[in-house]
Amino acid sequence: MIVYGFINSIILALIALGFSITFGISRVANFAHGAFYVFGGVVTWFFLMKMGLPYVLSAIMAVLIVGIVGGLMYRLLLVRLRGLELSEVITTFAVGIIILELMRSAGIMGFEYRLPSFIPGSTEILGTYVGYQRIFIVITGLLLLAILYLFVHHTKLGLSFRGVAQEDHTALSLGINPDRISMLSVTMGSMICTIAAIVILPLGTISVDEGYDILLKSLAVCIIGGLESATGVIVASFIIGYAEVLTSMYISSTLTMVVPLACMLLILLIRPSGLFGKHKELEERI
């Protein structure tokens, strides 16, 4: 329970991190997040299996391509809708559905569409056999979190990200272009989403329907932790991760999909802004 709960929590953090970063900086709720996840896996599979490129090069190409698609989505569509939150949600959700259903119509389904493990085999941790691929996921997740922290706090571009996230009008007065930073944030969120897909998808097959599940899990994690809080994403990931493992062990594995949504509803009843959210509470909104 301890080992697999920890691994499951890191997987959830990886899945939700790109969504949280995009919203935290640009205030864009990217509902194409799940579609980008699946699309990143498919692009990696195409370069690896059809083009015969090395695994690492295929992964890098996929990260760059999906990042460009995310940036273009912002530049061509979202920049015209800034401040219209509902229109942004509808637009990104429509883009996501288009991507997923185009892949479905192309026949992306079945056991043929799967990514091989980066590191085959397994080892024993605390009396439990754990695949090296899962260990690789944990290392990737922790490394990515460390890199993002250093980037945001110790680089000029990262500080620009923080400035726009805190107050875009003030950032503009200091010579920072909020639209450019927001586009880069969507690009970065899409790239992080693809990295998550590349390391997680070897545990199963590439499925179009997985895009909808990934979006729901990302929303649940971000809403529980607080949409604009990276710390909240990590804490919420561990809450849901261990709750899913406990539900699978002691109740039923068929109910694990219900756990994130149930946790989300419970947190919304207690604290509508999430555990680390900064949105106004009910008394301040009315």
Backbone as a ProteinNet text record, in pm:
[ID]
protein_1_A
[PRIMARY]
MIVYGFINSIILALIALGFSITFGISRVANFAHGAFYVFGGVVTWFFLMKMGLPYVLSAIMAVLIVGIVGGLMYRLLLVRLRGLELSEVITTFAVGIIILELMRSAGIMGFEYRLPSFIPGSTEILGTYVGYQRIFIVITGLLLLAILYLFVHHTKLGLSFRGVAQEDHTALSLGINPDRISMLSVTMGSMICTIAAIVILPLGTISVDEGYDILLKSLAVCIIGGLESATGVIVASFIIGYAEVLTSMYISSTLTMVVPLACMLLILLIRPSGLFGKHKELEERI
[TERTIARY]
82.1	0	86.4	192.5	279.4	350.7	407.3	486	399.4	291.1	208.2	125.3	94.6	28.2	118.4	247	343.2	358.3	372.6	387.1	263.1	146.6	21.4	8	55.6	49.5	139.7	259.3	350.9	292.5	228.6	163.9	56	-25.4	-130.5	-71.8	36.7	101.5	154.7	215.2	264.9	150.8	39.8	-74.8	-131.6	-138.9	-206.6	-115.2	16	109.3	98.4	89	79.2	-46.3	-157.8	-284.2	-271.9	-210.9	-197.6	-107.2	3.9	97.3	31.2	-39	-106.4	-207.6	-289.8	-391.6	-328	-227.7	-166.6	-103.1	-49.3	17.9	-75.8	-145.9	-226.8	-373.6	-416	-556.9	-643.3	-580	-652.3	-670.4	-795.8	-825.1	-822	-711.8	-691.1	-762.8	-885.2	-962.8	-922.9	-820	-761	-646.2	-627.6	-515.1	-511.7	-624.3	-629.5	-600.6	-648.7	-622.8	-474.5	-409.3	-265.6	-187.9	-235.5	-172.1	-171.1	-287.8	-297.7	-223.3	-237.3	-171.3	-19	34.8	178.5	222.9	140.7	172.8	168.8	69.5	55.6	170.8	209.4	320.9	449.9	472.6	591.2	589.3	473.8	459.4	486	436.7	454.7	602.2	673.8	815.6	897.1	856.5	931	904	775.7	738.1	733.5	687.6	671.2	793	854	969.8	1102.2	1098.6	1219.3	1322.2	1277.7	1370.4	1399.9	1513.7	1542	1434.8	1418.3	1312.8	1327.4	1448	1470	1438.9	1484.6	1458.2	1309	1241.5	1096.1	1024.4	1068.6	1007.7	1030.3	1152.3	1183.4	1099.9	1088	1008.5	862.4	808.9	669.7	647.7	740	728.5	726.5	815.2	823	697.1	648.4	531.6	406.8	383.2	264.5	276.8	397.3	416.9	382.6	423.5	390.9	240.4	174.3	28.5	-40.1	7	-49.7	-28.2	93.1	121.3	36.2	17.7	-66.2	-212.5	-258.3	-396	-417	-318.7	-330.9	-321.9	-223.4	-196.6	-309.5	-372.7	-475	-615.9	-639.2	-775.7	-790.4	-710.8	-734	-699.4	-602.1	-563.6	-680.7	-773.4	-891.1	-1001.5	-984.4	-1090	-1046.3	-934	-882.2	-987.2	-1006.1	-1103.8	-1242.1	-1266.2	-1395.1	-1376.3	-1383.9	-1346.7	-1429.5	-1560.6	-1645.5	-1611.3	-1584.9	-1547.6	-1414.4	-1321	-1192.1	-1210.6	-1294.1	-1319.6	-1383.3	-1485.9	-1555.2	-1459.9	-1376.6	-1283.5	-1181	-1116.6	-1015.6	-1078.6	-1199.3	-1267.8	-1300.4	-1341.4	-1371.2	-1245.2	-1133.8	-1006.8	-969.9	-987.6	-956.3	-1041.5	-1172.4	-1261.6	-1224.3	-1192.9	-1153.6	-1029.9	-928.7	-805.9	-834.2	-910.6	-938.6	-1021	-1123.9	-1210.9	-1143.4	-1051.7	-972.9	-883.4	-825.7	-743.9	-829.1	-950.6	-1040.2	-1077.1	-1107.4	-1143.8	-1026.3	-903.2	-784.3	-753	-834.9	-818.3	-714.9	-691.8	-594.3	-658.4	-645.7	-701.3	-640.3	-646.7	-597.4	-457	-412.6	-284.2	-165.3	-189.4	-79.6	-21.3	-107.3	-65.6	-23.7	99.8	154.9	302.2	349.5	490	566.2	684.6	764.2	819.3	849.5	907.9	1048.2	1081.8	1217.1	1316.5	1276.8	1364.1	1280.9	1295.2	1219.2	1270.8	1187.5	1227.1	1164.9	1196.3	1140.6	1238.2	1211.7	1292.7	1200.7	1256.6	1177.1	1203.1	1093.4	1101.4	1003.9	1055.4	972.3	885.8	944.3	873.5	774	774.8	680.6	759.1	721.3	786.7	733.8	826.8	791.5	869.1	799.1	863.8	956.9	1066.3	1161.1	1095.8	995.3	927.1	857	797.8	732.9	835.2	950.4	1057.4	1103.4	1111.7	1150.6	1048.7	920.7	815.6	835.9	864.5	886.2	1007.6	1116.1	1236.8	1208.8	1137.7	1104.2	1018.1	917.7	829	902.6	986.4	1060.8	1161	1226	1322.9	1254.4	1137.8	1063.8	1018.5	972.2	931.5	1049.7	1165.5	1284.4	1326.3	1323.7	1361.9	1265.4	1136.9	1037.8	1055.5	1085.5	1107.3	1227.1	1336.5	1455.7	1428.4	1353.5	1322.5	1239.4	1136.5	1044.7	1108.9	1198.2	1254.8	1391.5	1460.2	1598.1	1631.6	1531.7	1558.2	1475.1	1522	1451.4	1312.8	1303.7	1173.3	1081	1136.6	1055.6	1000.1	1081.5	1034.1	927	938.4	833.1	703.9	715.1	597.7	529.8	610	554.2	490.8	553.3	498.5	362.2	348.2	219.1	116	157.9	64.9	10.5	93.4	50.5	-34.4	6.5	-68.9	-19.4	-98.9	-52.1	-42.6	-128.4	-121.6	7	44.1	169.3	288.1	280.6	387.8	403.2	291	295.3	364.8	341	404.6	555.4	601.4	744.9	808.8	734.3	789.7	771.4	690	663	534.1	538.9	421.6	337.2	221.3	140.5	93.4	60.8	15.7	127.5	248.3	362.1	388.1	385.4	409.8	298.5	174.2	62.4	73.6	114.9	134.4	243.7	352.1	460.7	415.4	326.3	277.2	192.2	108.1	28.4	120.8	223.6	322.4	391.6	436.3	505	412.3	287.6	193	168.5	162	141.7	263.3	382.1	503.9	515.3	481.4	484.8	383.1	265.6	162.6	215.1	290.9	346.4	453.4	536.9	637.7	569.7	460.8	385	333.7	280	226.5	335.6	452.4	560.8	609.7	613.6	665	555.9	429.2	320.5	256.5	240.9	170.6	234.3	366	419.2	357.6	287.6	221	94.9	47.4	-72.9	-70.1	-188.4	-198.1	-243.4	-222.7	-266.6	-413.1	-498.9	-642.7	-697.2	-782.2	-844.3	-927.8	-999.8	-1084.9	-1004.7	-876	-790.9	-781.5	-798.5	-792	-896.1	-1017.5	-1124.2	-1095.2	-1041.5	-1008.1	-897.5	-796.5	-685	-734.9	-824.8	-880.3	-955	-1036.6	-1112.3	-1018.5	-915.7	-822.1	-744.2	-705.3	-633.4	-719.2	-845.3	-937.1	-956	-973.5	-995.1	-874.5	-754.2	-633.2	-617.5	-635.9	-615.2	-722.1	-845.1	-952.2	-935	-894.7	-872.8	-755.5	-646.5	-528.4	-537.4	-617.1	-621.5	-566.1	-646.8	-612.8	-479.4	-441.6	-320.4	-202.1	-213	-110.5	-39.5	92.2	171.3	184.2	197.2	202.3	72.4	-38.6	-168.1	-182.2	-126.5	-131.1	-59.8	56.2	131.8	54.9	3	-71.3	-196.5	-270.9	-392.7	-362	-248.7	-209.6	-189	-127.5	-105.7	-236.2	-325.7	-456.3	-532	-542.5	-616.7	-542	-408.6	-329.9	-347.1	-336.2	-352.9	-498.9	-590.5	-733.2	-770.1	-713.8	-741.1	-685.9	-564.7	-503.8	-582.8	-622.2	-700.9	-835.7	-899.9	-1028	-1011.6	-905.9	-881.3	-852.9	-780.3	-741.8	-856.1	-934.9	-1030.1	-1176.5	-1205.5	-1345.3	-1358.8	-1322.7	-1331	-1248.2	-1173.9	-1092.3	-1177.7	-1303.7	-1392.7	-1436.8	-1414.8	-1457.4	-1345.9	-1226.6	-1114.5	-1138.9	-1212.5	-1240	-1332.9	-1411.4	-1504.9	-1431.6	-1319.3	-1248.4	-1208.7	-1143.2	-1106	-1225.5	-1335.4	-1453.5	-1518.4	-1522	-1579.3	-1495.5	-1363	-1273.6	-1292.7	-1309.7	-1328.3	-1456.2	-1566.3	-1693	-1683.9	-1615.7	-1601.6	-1523.2	-1412.5	-1331	-1408.1	-1483.8	-1561.3	-1665.9	-1721.5	-1819.1	-1753.4	-1629.5	-1560	-1487.2	-1415.6	-1334.2	-1343.5	-1433.8	-1458	-1336.9	-1240.4	-1122.4	-1013	-1035.2	-932.3	-844.4	-761.9	-681	-583.3	-523.7	-426	-470.4	-598.6	-649.9	-659.7	-663	-669.1	-792.6	-888.5	-1011.7	-1093	-1177.1	-1257.8	-1358.8	-1378.4	-1478.9	-1617.5	-1719.5	-1857.5	-1896.3	-1855.4	-1895.5	-1836.5	-1722.1	-1656.7	-1709.2	-1768.7	-1813.8	-1952.5	-2030.3	-2168.7	-2187
-120	0	126.3	126.6	244.2	267.6	159.9	171.9	213.3	138.9	167.9	294.6	329.5	456.6	573.3	562.4	667.9	679.6	564.8	565.7	623.9	582.5	632.6	782.6	832.5	976.5	1055.5	1004.5	1071.6	1072.3	962.3	956	1063.3	1078.6	1180.4	1321.3	1342.7	1474.4	1505.4	1406.6	1425.3	1458.1	1386.5	1406.7	1547.8	1598.3	1726.1	1847.2	1826.1	1937.8	2035.3	1983.4	2070.2	2155.1	2096.5	2170.5	2282	2251.2	2349.3	2465.8	2435.7	2541.1	2634.3	2576.6	2657.8	2751.5	2699.2	2782.7	2883.3	2840	2928.1	3051.3	3038.3	3151	3229.3	3159.6	3228.1	3240.3	3170	3162.1	3095	3014.7	2938	2795.8	2752.9	2614.2	2531.1	2461.7	2389.5	2254.7	2251.9	2128.7	2037.1	2075.6	1985.6	1906.2	1917.5	1855.8	1704.3	1638.4	1493.3	1452.7	1532.4	1503.9	1517.4	1619.5	1636.8	1518.9	1464.8	1348.8	1229.9	1197.6	1084.5	1113.3	1236.1	1274.3	1262	1301.1	1287.5	1142.5	1053.8	911.9	856.9	899.6	852.4	901.6	1028	1082.9	1009.1	981.9	905.6	767.1	699.6	566.1	570.3	673	683.2	695.7	786	803.3	679.1	611.7	495.3	371.2	342	217.4	229.3	342.6	358	421	518.1	585.7	521.4	438	368.1	454.4	567.3	654.7	598.1	634.2	591.2	642.5	570.5	601.9	744.9	781.8	914.7	1023.9	1004.7	1104.1	1112.9	999.1	998.1	1075.6	1057.1	1127.6	1278.2	1318.5	1461.1	1523.9	1454.2	1504.8	1521.8	1424.8	1432.2	1549.7	1569.3	1681	1813.7	1828.9	1953.5	1974.8	1870.1	1883.2	1920	1849.8	1879.9	2018.7	2058.4	2193.3	2298.3	2275.5	2368.6	2374	2258.8	2255.7	2337	2320.9	2398.4	2547.8	2585.9	2727.2	2784.7	2707.7	2753.7	2766.1	2674.5	2683.8	2816.3	2855.8	2984.2	3100.3	3094.7	3207.9	3230.8	3123.8	3137	3149.3	3093	3088.3	3162.5	3123.2	3172	3318.7	3368.2	3509	3601.4	3555.5	3635.1	3626.7	3535.6	3511.1	3547.5	3617.6	3648	3718.7	3666.8	3724.5	3662.3	3584.8	3516.5	3371.2	3346.4	3216.4	3102.1	3121.6	3014.8	2984.6	3089.4	3069.2	2996.2	3026.4	2956.7	2808.3	2776.6	2637.1	2563.6	2625	2560.7	2540.1	2639.8	2630.6	2521.1	2518	2415.4	2276.1	2265.9	2136.3	2090.6	2184.2	2149.9	2103.7	2172.8	2131.5	1990.7	1964	1831.9	1722.8	1747.8	1648	1622.9	1729.4	1714	1625.1	1651.7	1572	1425.9	1403.1	1265.6	1189.8	1253.3	1182.8	1163.7	1253.3	1230.1	1107.9	1092.2	974	847.9	858.2	742.5	701	801.5	771.4	713.6	745.2	689.9	548.7	498.3	360.8	343.9	449.4	440.2	365.4	235.1	151.5	12.2	-61	-197.8	-209.4	-335.1	-362.3	-327.1	-302.8	-262.3	-128.6	-41.6	93.8	97.8	63.9	69.1	103.8	173.5	212.1	110.5	69.4	-23.4	45.8	-33.3	21.6	74.9	184.3	235.9	137.7	82	-10.8	-134.3	-246	-367.1	-428.6	-513.4	-583.5	-522.4	-579.5	-532.2	-559.4	-499.9	-520.6	-521.9	-554.6	-563.1	-441.8	-375.3	-260.8	-283.7	-288.9	-310.9	-436.1	-540.6	-667.2	-670.9	-567.4	-559.8	-549	-630.2	-622.6	-503.1	-419.6	-296.9	-295.3	-268.5	-261.2	-140.9	-157.3	-46.9	72.8	45.7	155.7	246.3	187	267.3	347.5	287	361.3	476.7	452.1	557.2	670.9	637.6	740.1	827.3	765.2	840.5	933	881.3	963.1	1080.1	1051.5	1156.8	1264.4	1221.6	1317	1406.6	1346.9	1425.2	1518.5	1469.2	1551.6	1668.5	1641.8	1747.5	1855.4	1815.1	1912.5	1999.9	1938.3	2014.1	2112	2067.2	2154	2271.5	2245.6	2352.7	2454.8	2406.6	2499.1	2590.5	2532	2611.2	2708	2661.8	2746.2	2867.6	2844.2	2952.4	3051.8	3005.3	3093	3150.6	3095.8	3136.7	3165.4	3185.7	3226.3	3349.7	3427.9	3550.4	3519.4	3416.4	3379.1	3326.1	3247.8	3196	3306.1	3408.1	3522	3600.2	3605.6	3668.2	3590	3457.5	3372.4	3408.2	3420.7	3452.6	3591.2	3685.7	3820.3	3824	3755.4	3751.4	3677	3571.6	3495.6	3580.6	3670	3752.2	3870.9	3940.8	4056.6	4092.3	4057.6	4075.9	4223.8	4310	4452.4	4516.2	4480.3	4530.9	4476.8	4349.1	4289.6	4362.6	4401.6	4474	4608.6	4675.8	4805.8	4793.6	4671.5	4647	4590.1	4589.3	4544.4	4397.5	4327.7	4185.5	4172.9	4101	4082.4	3966.5	3994	3886.9	3783.5	3826.9	3731.9	3635.3	3687.1	3600	3501	3548.1	3460.1	3356	3399.7	3306	3197.3	3237	3139.3	3039.4	3089.9	3001.6	2908.6	2957.6	2872.5	2758	2787.1	2680.7	2581.6	2633.9	2547.8	2458.4	2518	2440.7	2337	2375.5	2280.6	2162.9	2189.7	2082.3	1990.2	2047.6	1967.5	1879.6	1934.9	1856.1	1743	1771.8	1670.3	1555.7	1588.7	1487	1404.4	1470.3	1396.1	1294.7	1338.3	1246.7	1127.6	1153.2	1045.1	947.2	997.8	912.3	816.4	862.7	775.2	688.4	730	655.3	553.5	588.2	500.4	362.8	343.6	206.9	110.1	160.1	72	9.2	59.7	5.5	29.6	43.9	72	216.2	264.3	399.4	392	458.7	454.4	596	616.2	747.7	786.4	690.1	719	761.3	726.2	766.6	918.3	986.9	1132.5	1194.6	1140.1	1192.1	1160.6	1041	1004.7	1093.7	1122	1206.6	1346.8	1399.7	1533	1536.2	1434.7	1430.2	1422	1338	1325.1	1454.8	1519.2	1646	1751.8	1759.6	1855.9	1827.9	1700.3	1663.7	1702.3	1668.7	1700.8	1851.4	1926	2071	2141.7	2096.4	2159.6	2130.7	2008.8	1975.1	2055.1	2062.8	2132.9	2282.9	2331.7	2474.6	2493.6	2547.4	2549.7	2616.5	2716.9	2791.4	2752.8	2645.1	2609.6	2479.8	2487.6	2368.2	2282.7	2348.5	2275.4	2199.8	2265.5	2200.9	2079.1	2084.3	1970.1	1850.2	1874	1764	1703.8	1789.4	1740.4	1665.1	1722	1657.3	1524.6	1516.9	1392.3	1280.8	1314.7	1212.1	1173.7	1269.9	1237	1140	1173.4	1088.7	958.2	967.3	847.6	739.3	776	676.8	636.5	729.7	695.4	591.4	605.1	507.1	369.4	366.3	238.2	171	248.5	192.9	141.3	216.6	172.8	44.3	34.7	-85.1	-206.3	-185.6	-297	-345.7	-251.9	-288.8	-282.3	-221	-213	-281.4	-210.3	-267.9	-185.4	-252.4	-181.6	-108.8	-150.4	-85.5	52.7	84.1	214.1	317.9	282	376.4	502.4	491.4	608.9	706.5	653.9	739.2	820.2	769.1	829.9	975.5	1008.5	1149.4	1243.9	1200	1284.9	1300.9	1192.2	1200.3	1291.7	1278.8	1367.4	1512.6	1535.6	1671.3	1732.7	1657.6	1709	1737.2	1649.5	1668.6	1795.6	1817	1937.1	2062.9	2056.4	2172.9	2211.9	2112.8	2142.4	2212.5	2170.9	2225.4	2355.2	2354.4	2470.5	2487	2569.4	2581.8	2620.2	2689.5	2732.2	2626.7	2512.9	2410.5	2427.9	2327.5	2329.7	2446.9	2479.5	2587.7	2697.9	2699.8	2798.9	2937	3036.9	3176.5	3247.4	3172.3	3235	3280.2	3376.1	3429.1	3326.4	3322.6	3234	3291.3	3212	3245.3	3381.1	3408.9	3532.7	3654.3	3637	3747.4	3764.9	3658.4	3664.5	3726.4	3727.8	3776.9	3898.3
0	0	0	81.8	89.6	-42.9	-98.9	-221.6	-338.7	-361.2	-477.8	-459.1	-334.7	-310.1	-347.3	-314.5	-348.8	-500.5	-567	-713.4	-779.1	-732.7	-789	-769	-656.2	-628	-722.7	-749	-841.4	-982.5	-1021.3	-1152.8	-1164.6	-1062.3	-1064.2	-1068.7	-995.5	-998	-1137.2	-1202.8	-1339	-1434.9	-1420.3	-1508.3	-1495.3	-1371.2	-1346.1	-1352.7	-1350.1	-1338.5	-1455.4	-1577.7	-1695.2	-1693.4	-1652.4	-1642.9	-1540.4	-1425.3	-1317.6	-1357.7	-1423.7	-1464.9	-1565.9	-1662.9	-1764.1	-1700.9	-1609.8	-1546.8	-1451.5	-1375.9	-1277.8	-1339.2	-1461.4	-1525.3	-1615.7	-1704.4	-1806.2	-1768.7	-1661.6	-1622.7	-1731	-1815.2	-1917.1	-1866.1	-1853.5	-1816.8	-1944.6	-1966.8	-2093	-2089.8	-2141.5	-2143.2	-2258.7	-2333.4	-2433.7	-2372.6	-2242	-2172.4	-2194.3	-2177.6	-2196.1	-2339.2	-2434.8	-2576	-2607.4	-2552	-2573	-2514.8	-2403	-2340	-2435.5	-2488.9	-2581.5	-2711.1	-2762.3	-2886.2	-2872.8	-2756.6	-2733.1	-2737.8	-2679.8	-2685.3	-2826.9	-2904.8	-3043.1	-3129.7	-3113.2	-3191.8	-3158.3	-3029.7	-2989.7	-3052.9	-3046.9	-3106.6	-3256.9	-3324.5	-3469.6	-3506.4	-3438.4	-3469.3	-3433.3	-3325.3	-3278	-3363.4	-3388.1	-3454.9	-3606.9	-3656.9	-3801.6	-3868.5	-3800.7	-3858.7	-3819.3	-3715.8	-3673.7	-3603.6	-3546	-3474.5	-3335.4	-3277.1	-3139.5	-3043	-2932.4	-2835.3	-2782.8	-2743.1	-2684.7	-2787.1	-2911.3	-3015.5	-3046	-3048	-3070.3	-2961.2	-2836.2	-2723.4	-2734.2	-2768.8	-2782.1	-2893.4	-3006.3	-3117.9	-3076.6	-3001.7	-2957.6	-2863.8	-2769.7	-2675	-2749.3	-2847.7	-2923.4	-3008.1	-3073.2	-3161.5	-3081.5	-2971.5	-2891	-2828.4	-2788.5	-2737.3	-2841.3	-2966.2	-3075.5	-3097.9	-3093.9	-3112	-3001.4	-2877.1	-2766.5	-2784.4	-2826.7	-2850.5	-2961.9	-3069.4	-3180.9	-3138.6	-3052.8	-3003.7	-2930.9	-2851.2	-2781.8	-2880	-2969.9	-3059.5	-3158.6	-3205.5	-3309.1	-3253	-3133.8	-3080.5	-2947.5	-2849.4	-2713.6	-2695.4	-2772.7	-2756.1	-2789.2	-2871.2	-2907.5	-2802.5	-2706.2	-2607	-2465.5	-2451.1	-2318.2	-2233.2	-2112.7	-2020.5	-2030.6	-2135.8	-2152.3	-2109.8	-1977.7	-1923.4	-1982.3	-1993	-2045.7	-2191.1	-2269.1	-2409.8	-2421.1	-2330.3	-2329.9	-2301.8	-2203.3	-2168.6	-2286.6	-2345.6	-2457.8	-2575.3	-2602.4	-2715.8	-2695	-2577.7	-2553.1	-2548.8	-2494.2	-2491.2	-2632.8	-2718.9	-2858.4	-2930.5	-2907.7	-2968.5	-2922.5	-2793.6	-2740.2	-2802.4	-2814	-2873.7	-3019	-3092.8	-3233.3	-3244.8	-3161.6	-3166.2	-3132.6	-3024.8	-2982.7	-3086.2	-3139.5	-3234.2	-3369.7	-3407.4	-3529	-3511.3	-3393.5	-3367.3	-3364.8	-3311.3	-3310.1	-3452.8	-3536.2	-3674.8	-3753.2	-3707.9	-3772.3	-3724.1	-3631.7	-3584.3	-3475.4	-3395.9	-3287	-3171	-3172	-3064.7	-3074	-2966.6	-2965.9	-2908.5	-2890.6	-2825.6	-2914	-3042.2	-3130.1	-3087.5	-3035	-2999.4	-2853.3	-2829.9	-2694.3	-2702.4	-2600.2	-2594.1	-2509	-2554.1	-2472.9	-2348.9	-2249.2	-2126.9	-2155.3	-2090.1	-2101.9	-2039.6	-1922.9	-1850.9	-1812.1	-1881.3	-1845.9	-1716.4	-1657.7	-1536.2	-1412.7	-1297.9	-1171	-1058.7	-944.4	-825.1	-703.8	-587.8	-465.2	-377.2	-337.5	-247.4	-132.9	-11	108.4	93.6	36.7	21.9	-92.6	-177.7	-290.1	-420.1	-520	-649.3	-728.5	-772.7	-844.9	-975.7	-1086.5	-1215.7	-1224	-1298.2	-1315.4	-1385.2	-1467.2	-1535.4	-1434.9	-1331.7	-1227.8	-1147.7	-1121.9	-1053.9	-1141.3	-1272.6	-1366.8	-1366.6	-1352.6	-1345.3	-1221.9	-1108.4	-984.4	-997.9	-1052.2	-1069.2	-1163.7	-1274.1	-1370.2	-1305.3	-1227.4	-1162	-1064.3	-979.5	-880.5	-948.5	-1053.3	-1126.3	-1195.7	-1254.4	-1323.4	-1226.2	-1108.9	-1007.9	-964.9	-946.9	-907.4	-1016.5	-1141.5	-1253.1	-1265.3	-1251.7	-1260.9	-1148.8	-1029	-917.1	-945.5	-991.5	-1022.4	-1137.7	-1237.9	-1353.1	-1312.8	-1233.7	-1196.6	-1101.8	-1015.8	-913.2	-947.6	-1047.4	-1069.5	-1216.3	-1300	-1438.7	-1471.6	-1568.2	-1606	-1660.5	-1746.9	-1802.9	-1693.8	-1601.5	-1491.7	-1403.9	-1378.1	-1299.1	-1374.8	-1508	-1589	-1576.2	-1573	-1551.9	-1420	-1314.7	-1182.8	-1182.5	-1252.4	-1258.5	-1325	-1438.1	-1508	-1424.7	-1355.9	-1272.3	-1158.2	-1104	-991.4	-1035.8	-1141.3	-1189.3	-1329.1	-1430.7	-1568.1	-1607.9	-1553	-1587.4	-1533.7	-1411.5	-1355.4	-1433.9	-1472.8	-1552.8	-1685.4	-1745.6	-1873	-1855.9	-1743.5	-1719.2	-1700.1	-1670.7	-1653.1	-1779	-1888.8	-2015.9	-2045.4	-1966.5	-1989.2	-2070	-2179	-2264.1	-2211	-2149.3	-2091.6	-2194.2	-2315.4	-2416.7	-2454.9	-2468.5	-2502.2	-2389.5	-2266.2	-2152.2	-2139.7	-2163.9	-2155.9	-2263.1	-2384.6	-2491.6	-2453.9	-2394.3	-2352.3	-2240	-2153.6	-2044.6	-2098.3	-2198.5	-2260.8	-2331.4	-2397.2	-2462.9	-2361.6	-2250.1	-2147.3	-2084.5	-2056.1	-1999.3	-2091.9	-2222.4	-2320.7	-2326.7	-2316.2	-2318.5	-2193.9	-2078	-1954.2	-1960.9	-2017	-2035.3	-2122.4	-2227.1	-2316.4	-2246.5	-2166.5	-2088.9	-1997.9	-1932.7	-1847	-1927.2	-2045.7	-2128.6	-2168.6	-2205.8	-2255.2	-2147	-2021.3	-1915.3	-1852.6	-1863.5	-1799.7	-1893.6	-2020.7	-2115.1	-2133.1	-2114.8	-2122.5	-2022.3	-1921.7	-1825.9	-1884.1	-1998.2	-2061.2	-2210.4	-2267.9	-2410.9	-2432.3	-2554.3	-2589.4	-2630.8	-2557	-2582.6	-2596	-2694.4	-2713	-2592	-2536.7	-2420.9	-2299	-2296.1	-2184.7	-2174.5	-2287.8	-2286.1	-2195.2	-2197.6	-2111.9	-1964.8	-1936.5	-1798.8	-1743.9	-1827.1	-1784.1	-1752.5	-1834.7	-1809.1	-1676	-1649.2	-1523.5	-1402.7	-1411.9	-1300.7	-1279.7	-1388	-1375.8	-1309	-1350.3	-1290	-1141.7	-1107.8	-967.9	-882.6	-929.4	-854.4	-838	-947	-942.5	-858.7	-866.7	-788.7	-640.1	-606.4	-465.9	-409.7	-484.1	-434.5	-445.9	-541	-571.9	-711.3	-800.2	-942.3	-972.9	-896.1	-928.5	-840.3	-763.4	-666.3	-704.2	-731.2	-759	-632.9	-517.3	-390.9	-368.2	-399	-384.5	-472.6	-593.8	-685.2	-623.1	-562.7	-502	-384.6	-296.6	-180.2	-224.7	-319.3	-368.6	-436.8	-506.5	-572.6	-470.9	-358.3	-255.6	-187.4	-168.6	-109	-198.9	-326.2	-419.4	-444.8	-458.2	-487.9	-383.1	-257.3	-151.5	-133.8	-158.2	-149.3	-255.4	-375.6	-481.1	-445.3	-391.2	-355.1	-242.8	-142	-32.1	-81.5	-171.1	-227.7	-306.2	-385.5	-465.1	-377.4	-265.4	-179	-91	-36.9	67.2	24.1	-90.4	-135.5	-270.7	-378.8	-512.8	-609.9	-696.9	-794.6	-897.6	-913.8	-1010.7	-964.4	-837.6	-783.5	-781	-827.5	-819.4	-901.6	-1012.4	-1095.1	-1023.5	-928.2	-854.4	-747.5	-698.6	-585.9	-612.1	-726.1	-747	-747.6	-809.6	-817.1	-679.6	-601.8	-467.2	-378.3	-386.7	-309.6	-350.6	-481.4	-531.8	-476.5	-478.1	-426.4	-277	-204.8	-60	-29.4	-99.6	-77	-115.5	-224.8	-268.1	-164.4	-94.7	10.4	129.6	159.8	276.8	243.2	131.4	92.1	-59.6	-107.9	-251.9	-335.4	-277	-353.2	-355.9	-290.2	-282.7	-160.3	-132.6	-10.9	-7.2	-123.5	-128.8	-224.3	-256.7	-350.9	-289	-376.5	-331.3	-382.9	-437.2	-482.3	-361.7	-383.8	-274.2	-227.2	-96.1	-39.2	-64.7	-32.5	-64	-5.9	120.5	184.2	111.9	46.3	-22.2	-164.5	-219.9	-357.9	-372.6	-262.6	-273.5	-183.4
[MASK]
++++++++++++++++++++++++++++++++++++++++++++++++++++++++++++++++++++++++++++++++++++++++++++++++++++++++++++++++++++++++++++++++++++++++++++++++++++++++++++++++++++++++++++++++++++++++++++++++++++++++++++++++++++++++++++++++++++++++++++++++++++++++++++++++++++++++++++++++++++++++++++++

